[in-house]
Amino acid sequence: MTRISRRSALKLVGAAAVAVGTGGLTGCGTGSGQVGNAGKDAAPFPEYHPRTLVKPDLPGTEGGIQDAFLKYPRQPVRTVAEKPGDGSVVTAVVITYGSAPAPAERNRLWAALNQAMGVDLRLTIVNAADLNAKYATLMAGGDLPDIIATIDTTMPNALAFTQAKCADLTEYLSGDAIKAYPNLANLPAFAWQSVGRIGGRLYGIPVPRPRMGGANFGNAEALTRAGITGSGISAEQFGAGLGQLVGGRRYPLGGNSFGTYYHLWADGIAGS
């Protein structure tokens, strides 16, 4: 493998680009008018070239079920011949859903990652509850990290910000260009589609997840009585059934710190 410079390495992994998790920056429009894909000459998503380097105990499927392992492989496989980095500093903003880990100087895993990658990885670790506030700070300031890890967000102008300030990775990722990076080519097609395109171009690298997202739990008998059954139900039928289910009253179902919330209404469902 050819040793690469810091800038080349950053372009490879999405430097100055958004390293996007499943769900990605695909849903909302923004004020620029240029971030949508309609009418654009959209770049092809990266081709999928799977690699079976370690045999799973429970093989996954092309439909999105991931390989599963009953125990850690006895013989880990090296996927690159040499360290990709050249010892440079790489900065990144990443998300945590729990307590922040020990700092780099006291963290053996962090030190091992730096050694394996050949970089000095400096992470700003942000609790998920503070994510939007951190993004607003990044957007307002000019001192951006090399990599920004993000998920679905309601932050205004996120797509325009990505397009204006982040690296366009299309020439490195689109179509068969991805074959130059076999580990990225091993990411399934639906993972890239979940990140989506901005103005027809590719700006993010996904963190692959199983295709199943969040799940709701309900009283099956009550839902059946309200006519909320089967996969062919329309949005109108679903809304009417919810109205019947709540008996004309309004109930909040809950929410989270990312700004996603749902309410049951007497005349249907409203979500944002």
Secondary structure, 3 states (H helix, E strand, C coil): CCCCCHHHHHHHHCCCEEEEECCCCCCCCCCCCCCCCCCCCCCCCECCCCCCCCCCCECCCCCCCCCECCCCCCCCCCCCCCCCCCCCEEEEEEEECCCCCCCHHHCHHHHHHHHHHCCEEEEEEEEHHHHHHHHHHHHHCCCCCCEEEECCCCCCCHHHHHHHHCCCCHHHHCEHHHHHCHHHHCCCHHHHHHHCCECCECCECCECCCCCCCCCCCCHHHHHHCCCCCCCCCHHHHHHHHHHHHCCCCEEEEECCCCCEEEEECCEEEEC
